[in-house]
Amino acid sequence: MTPPDQETERQEALAADARWFSGVRHWSVSTKLILMIAPLMILFLVLFAWAFAGRQRMQVLDQQTTTTAEAILTQIQADREYYSAVVMPRLTAMNLSISAEYHLTPNAFPLPATFIREVTEMIANSPAGYRVKLISPWPINKKNGVQDAFQEEGFKALLTTNTKMFKRQEHANGTTVMRFLVADRAVSQSCLGCHNTHPNSPKQDFRLNDILGGIEVSIPIESALQQARRDQLWIVAGGGGISLIVMLLIVWGSRVVVTQPVRELTAQMQKVSGAGGDVAEEPAVRRRTEQAMGEEIRQLWHGFWDMYLSLRLHQQERSADLEQQAGEMQILNQRLIDMQKITQSMQQAISEEEVYRILCHTLQQSLSLRQILILRLNASEDRLETIWTAPKREDLPLDGYPVWNEPHRCPVIRSGRDYKVQDTSRDLVCSSSVSNEQQGGYWCVPLVIGGRTIGVVHLVSQEPGRWTEDTCHWIEALVNVAAPMIGHLQHLERAKRRALIDELTGTYNRRFLEEALAKMVVPDDRRRGQVLSLMVIDLDHFKKVNDTYGHQVGDMVLKTVAQTLHRTLKESDVLARYGGEEFVVVLPRTDTAGAVAVGERLRVAVAGLSLRKLAPVAPERVTISIGVASYPVHATTVTELIRAADEALYQSKSQGRNRVTCAPDSLEVAYQNPDEEDTLR
């Protein structure tokens, strides 16, 4: 039979069905059930919902208390591990004291156990009534020893079985509580050093990951239990009798309206399925079944038949597609396995250099590239740095850090998109590339974090046309995995720098300034023509502001001036609060004349502030005096440079304030506005 003939017969069958069903009311199953048992059904649904809620409250309560305890215990353990693994090594590197009696020692910090004990004491004082306690079968402090049967049984389970958390509901002090106990293990050498050497420790042979003690959490649940029990009793008593009647009616109604029609349709479906795709005509359904079934079941039957015809029509095509997809999935699975291994390796990296090494090694093993260069954007100094080469190039030594001083000329940095050259002899090459003279092709892939380009991976192949679609997908996947890892490590580095920010003004503090200058001011043999200038800035008559308007207004003036200075300076310039109302600005790669010009812009910007727009009770204007010195013109060390700028500042103060003065023995320029009166003089 041809397809047109089949379609004609199908249309005729549909017309016959329409005549056959003309006397049937096409009500839905829901409508028929509601008409039969509407009043009792509504009541049953309400009672069932209440009963279900009552029964579940006990389980929910147990889950909630367990989740709460796990969250508290996880946070405490995470805090102690972070404190031991991250904070203590840094404190030790800074030669700071760490002891249990740190309150009595200046600049001292607590031991991990002391830190956790104080955290648990804070939790115990919370309104929720939670109780957290550190205990141990081998306590250094006898107050922390095992004190009741729960703790004894808990430690027995933790020490002899694989139990991770021991919990039990108990009565304590006239109320019901849920108690939890988890093992407190030795997670670092510092833990072992304390417990194995302390004179009061009953046990001194602990090893890493041994159980040192436990953390107990007690959560009161008495009121919740009582409420749950009352609700359950009322719900079960009220709905028991009615539920039986409703269930009987539902069973009878569903049998007539749903069960019998579904069984007949199921039998027809099984016949169609068992025919192996040889059924071409729709099986007939009894009139009684058609009258009893709801509209949803009728639509389900017709939907099944349409689906059967569609599947039968496309079965052969789908078989071929599935075979092709199976092959592609096998390749993809292998790639995913490789990617998982690479990701795990990168996640375990502790430095950017280690991530770069893993990335380069993977690229070389899978693609056999001629050269891999990784360039990092140094935004603060507006330059590109070569931080990794594989194999190492003699003209680009890592320790030399060759610089592209105009990173905006790089199309990848400028656009955040890759730059691909399949053949250097045929394609348009990048004017900034170092691989234009080599045969083959190259590809620059951006390292992007949060929409921001932080660097470039430059790949060089000796074969033209090497960058196929499959290869590009693989390389982009590797780079996209490496970029977040690099960003995370950079974020950790930035977190260290946050400790070097002045809290009031948002500028760098004196400690950061001294560390930055120590890196910038280098001996002559390493300077390579580098110059920088330094400005010392002081607010004129600031003591009078504090005495007249109060320290709150004085703080507002400091913050406003700092914000104005920051907006006027470039991103590569360093602004730091040196102390009190004194600021220091470091201008990399800026000579004396340029520094004096920058100082004048700062002076004019501050003098133009209208402070009373910010606070009604404030001085109308404020001015600054600036001293300028340059390296190596006025000094060759950090101390000499600051002293020279400070002496220039003193000259600005002595000559009437509100001016910029350069250190002597060089370009001596002093800017001031002769028409502007010093409002605070």
C-alpha positions, 0 to 999 in steps of 0.5 A, a space after each residue: 500500500 502506498 503512502 497516499 493510500 495509507 493517509 486516505 484510510 487514516 482520514 476515513 478511520 478518524 471520521 468513523 471514530 468521530 461518528 462513533 464517539 458522537 454520543 459519548 461525553 468527553 469528560 476528563 477523569 478528574 471530572 468524573 471522579 469529582 462528580 462521584 466522590 466530590 464532598 468526601 474527596 475534598 475532606 480526605 485530601 485535607 485530612 491526608 495532607 494534615 496527617 502526612 505533615 504530622 508524620 513528617 514533622 518528626 523526620 524533618 525535625 531529625 533531619 533539621 537537627 542533624 543538618 544544623 549539627 553537621 553545619 556547626 561541626 563542619 564550620 568549626 572543623 573548617 575554621 580550625 583547619 584553615 587556622 592551622 594550615 593557613 593562618 598559623 604558617 603566616 603568623 609563624 613566618 611573621 615571627 609572631 607569638 602563638 600560645 594558649 595565653 595569648 591574651 596576656 602577650 602583646 601581638 600574640 595569637 591563640 593556638 588552634 585549640 584555644 581558637 576553637 574553644 573560644 568560637 564554641 563559647 560564642 556559639 553557646 551564648 547564642 539565643 538558639 540554646 545550642 551547646 558546643 564543647 570540646 572533649 577528649 578521652 586524653 584531655 590536657 585540661 581535665 575539664 575537657 574529659 569524658 563526663 557521661 555515658 553518651 560521651 563514652 559510647 560515642 568515643 567507643 563508636 568513633 574509635 572502633 567503627 567507621 562511624 563519622 557522627 554519633 548521635 542520640 536523643 536524651 533528656 538533660 536538665 528537664 528537657 529533651 536534646 539531640 546530642 551529636 559527637 564527631 571525631 576531632 583529628 590531628 590534621 597538621 603537625 602543629 596539632 601533634 606538636 602540641 599534644 605530643 609535647 605538652 607535659 599534661 597530655 596523657 598520651 604523647 604518641 599521636 600521629 597525623 589523622 589520629 583522633 585527638 578528641 571530639 566535638 559535641 553539639 547539643 540542640 534542644 528539641 523539647 518544644 518541637 517534639 511536644 508540638 509534633 506529637 499533639 498534631 499527630 494525635 489530632 490528625 490521626 484521630 480526626 481522619 481515621 474513620 473518614 479516610 476508610 470511606 474515602 479510600 473505598 469510594 476512590 477504589 471503586 471510582 478509579 476501577 470504573 473510570 481508570 483501571 478497566 479502560 487502562 487495562 484494555 488499552 494496555 492489552 492493545 498496546 502490548 499487542 502492538 508492541 509484540 507485533 514487531 512493528 508490523 501493525 499498520 491499522 489502529 486496533 479498535 476499542 470496545 464502546 463500553 470502554 470508550 464511554 467509561 474512560 476519561 478524555 485524558 486516557 483517550 488522548 493517551 491512547 491516540 498519542 501512543 498510536 501516533 508515537 508508534 507510527 512516528 517511531 516505526 517511520 524513523 527507526 532505521 534513521 535513528 539506528 544509524 544516528 545512534 551508532 554515530 553518536 556512540 562513536 562520538 561519545 566514546 571519544 568524548 568520554 576519553 576526553 572527559 577522563 583526561 580533562 578530569 585528571 588535568 583539572 585535579 592536578 591544577 586544583 592541587 597546584 599551590 602557585 600560578 607557575 605550577 598551573 602554567 607548568 601543567 598546562 604547557 606539559 599537557 599541550 606539548 604531550 597532546 599536540 607536539 607544538 614547537 613553542 608555548 609562551 604564556 604572557 601575563 598582563 601586569 595592569 598596575 605597570 601597564 605591560 605584558 610579562 613572559 612568565 613561562 616558555 616551553 621549551 625555553 628560549 634563549 632570547 626570552 629568558 624567564 628571569 629577564 622578564 621581557 616586556 611589551 610596554 604597550 599591551 594595548 597593541 596586542 589584539 588579544 588583550 585589546 579585544 579579549 578574543 583569540 588571534 589565529 594564524 593558520 599559515 604565516 606565509 599566507 594569513 594576516 599576521 599580528 604585528 606584535 607577535 614574536 613568531 611571524 618569521 617562523 614557518 607554520 602557524 600560531 594561535 594566541 588564546 586569551 586567559 579570561 577570568 570573569 570577562 577580564 583578560 589577564 594574559 595570553 597563551 601563545 602557541 606555535 606549530 611548525 605545521 600550517 593548518 594545525 588549528 582544526 576545530 577539534 584541536 581548538 575545542 580541546 585547547 580552549 577547554 584546557 585554557 578555560 580550566 586553567 584560567 579559574 585556577 589562576 584566578 583563584 590563586 591570584 585572588 589568594 594573593 590579592 587577599 594578602 594585599 587587603 591586609 595592607 589597606 588603610 581602613 579609613 581612606 581605602 588607600 594603601 597603608 604604610 606597610 604596603 608602601 614600604 614593601 612596594 618601595 623596597 621592590 621598586 628602588 633597586 641597586 644600580 646594576 638592576 635598575 636598567 634606566 628605571 626612574 620613579 618619583 615620590 610625593 609627600 602630601 600633607 593637609 594644611 591646617 588639619 589639626 584646626 579642622 579636627 579642633 573646630 569641627 570634630 574628628 568625624 568631620 576630620 575623617 570625612 575630609 581625609 576620605 574625601 581628599 583620598 578619593 580625589 587623589 585616587 581619581 586624579 592618579 593613574 592606575 599604575 600610581 601608588 597612593 598610601 596613607 603615611 600617617 595622620 593627615 599625610 599621604 605618599 604617592 609613588 609614580 613609577 616611570 615618572 621623572 621630576 618634571 612629570 611628578 611636579 605636573 601630577 602634583 599640581 593636578 592633585 593640588 588643584 583638584 583638592 583645592 576645588 573641593 566643596 566640602 560643605 556639599 558633603 556635610 553642612 558642618 564642615 570647612 568650605 575648602 581644604 588645601 594640600 602642600 606637596 613635596 616631590 623627589 625623584 629616584 635616582 636624581 635626589 636619592 638612591 635609597 628608599 630612606 633618602 627618597 622619603 627624606 628628600 620629599 619630606 624636606 620639600 614638603 617642609 619648604 612648601 609649608 614654610 613658603 605659605 602652604 597650598 603649593 608643590 615644591 621639588 627637592 633641591 639640587 634638581 628641577 626646582 619648581 613650585 606651583 601655587 595659585 596666587 589668587 587662591 587664599 588659604 581658607 584654613 590659614 
